[in-house]
Amino acid sequence: MKVFEGIRRIIFLGYFLMHIPITLLIDAQASYFNPIPYPQPLLNLMDWYSKTLKDVHFDRNEYEVWFQCLITIELYLQMPYFVISSWMLLRTKYQTKTDIKGHFYPEWFRFVSLIYCSQALTAILPILIYIYVNEDAHTCQKWIVLAVYSPFLIAPLALLSHIINSKNEKAILIQGEKTTISISSNSSKTT
């Protein structure tokens, strides 16, 4: 996977760093295995959000098991990925474009990024559909809640697109390097 550069790097770094406190302080309250007791102000914030925007997912009195399972997966699978991704984006050293190894993240990071993308997209789609068909919420409330959840659809899609395009670009670079090497070795044999 090609190294993130410029504004794209800042956006993804912001997304992953923002996601850590959201997951730990807000989302984890709905986890099936709630790991910590939350202070009353955070519980009140969740109640206010749920009642004001009619986001039934975060109604503490009526958590649905399927949603609790998705949040539990977010807490125990995605949360470590947010930390790893933030670390990878923070430690990236920009090297010359000709150094292929320095211009791409390690293959293991690409692999865990694919796992994150597939899990995040699989989780967010039923949540968005459920919000859309919620009959208790007014149209305006639905659009606000959909807007709140939209980064969690857009970011994994953008990351997946980056992974796919980077793989193709790396293959082209490597193929070009092999061609250059084979041409050089053939020309040295003829002289």
N, C-alpha and C positions, 0 to 999 in steps of 0.2 A: 504494500500500500504506500503510495507516494506521500511524502511528508507534507503536512498542512503548512501553508505559507500565507503571510499577509493577513488580510481581513478575515479570510476563511478560518485561519488558525485562531484568531481572537474570538470569533463567533462560537466555534466548537469548544474552545477552552471555557468561555463564559457559560455555555450550555451545560457542560459537565460539572463545573464548579458550582453553578446554581442548583443543579439537580441534587447534590449531596445534602445540603440542609433541608431542601424540600422533602426528600425521601425520608430523612431521619426525623424531622420535626413534624411534618404534616402527614405524609402518606403512611408512614409506619403505624400511625394511630389506628388505621384500619386493617392492619396485618392480622392474619389468622392467629399467629403466635406473637402477640404484642410484647416486644422485648423489654420495654421500660415503662414505668408510670410517668405520665405526662403532667406538667404543671397546669393548673386551672386556666391561665391565660391562653395556652395553646388549645386546650379543649374548647374554650369559649370561641376562639377564632374559627375552629372547625365548625362549631354549631352555627355561628353567624353566617359563614360561607354557605353551608348546606341549606339553611333556611332562606337566606336572601336570594340565592340564585337557583334554588330548587335542584341542587345537585344531590340526588338521592344516594349516590355512592358514598358520600361522607356523612350520612345521617347516622350518628353513633348509636341510635336506638334500633336501627334496622339495617345493619350491614348485611349485604348478601354474601353468601359463602363463595360464589364464583369470583366476586370482586375481592374479597379477602384473600383468596388464593393468588390472584394476580398481583396484589400488593405484597404478599409474602415472597413471591418470586422476585419482584422488584427489589425488595429489601435484601434478599440473600444471594441473588444472582447478578442483578444490575448494579447494585451499590458498589461491590468490589470493582466492577468495570469502570464506574465513574471515577473512582480513585486512581485506577491504573491509567485511564485515558488522560486524566488531568496531569498526572505525573509524566506521561509520555509527551504530551504537548508542551509542558513546562521545560522539560530537559532537552528538547530538540535543539541540536546545534546545526546551524545552516552551513552546509559545505558546498563546494563547487558543484555545478550541475553535471560535470563530467564524472564525478565520483558516484557511481550508481548505488553502491552500498550505503553511502551517506545520505542519499537523496530519498531513500525508502525506509519505512519502518520495518522492524523485524517481521518475519512471516507469522510468528505466533501472535503478534498484535493484530494482524489482519484477520487471523482465524477467530480470535475472541471478539473482534469487532463485528464479524459476520454473525456470530452467535447472538451478540447484543441486538443487532438490527433485526434479525428474524424473530427473536423473542419480543422485543419492544413493539414491532409492527403487529405481531399476532395478538398482543395484549391490548393495544390501543384501539384497534378496529372495532371489537365488540363494545368497548366503552363508548366510543363515538356514536355508534349506531343506537345504543341504549339511550344515550342523551337525546338523540334526534327524535326517537319515538316516545319519549317521556311525555305523557299526556297531562301531567300535573304542572308543568312549566309553561309559561307564556313564550311566544316566539322570540321575544327580545332576550329573555333569560336563557333560552336554549342557545342562541347565537353567542352570548357572552361566555357561557360555559364551554361551548365548542371552541371559541377563541382561546380560552385558558388552556385547553387541552391540545390545541393545534401544534405548538412547538414539539410536543412529544410524538407527533406523527411526522412533521416536516424534517426534524433533525435526523431521525433514523433513515428516512428516505434519502436525504442529502448525503449522509454517511455511506449508505449502500451504493449510491451513484458514484461517489468518490472512490470507493473500493473497486468497483467494476471498471471504471475508467483508468484507475491506476494500474490494475492488473494488465489491461490491454497495452498501456503505455510502456510498462516494464518489459512486456513480451517483445514489443517493437524494438526497444533499446537493446535488449539482449540479443535479439535476432540480428540487428544491425551490427553489433559487436562481433558476433560469430562470422558474419559475412566479411567484415573487415579483416578478421584474423585469418580466415581461409584464403582471402585474396592475397594477403601479405605472405603467407606461407607458400602459396603457389608461385608467386613472383620470385621468391628467393631461391626456389628449386631450379628455375629456368636460367638463372645467371651463373 
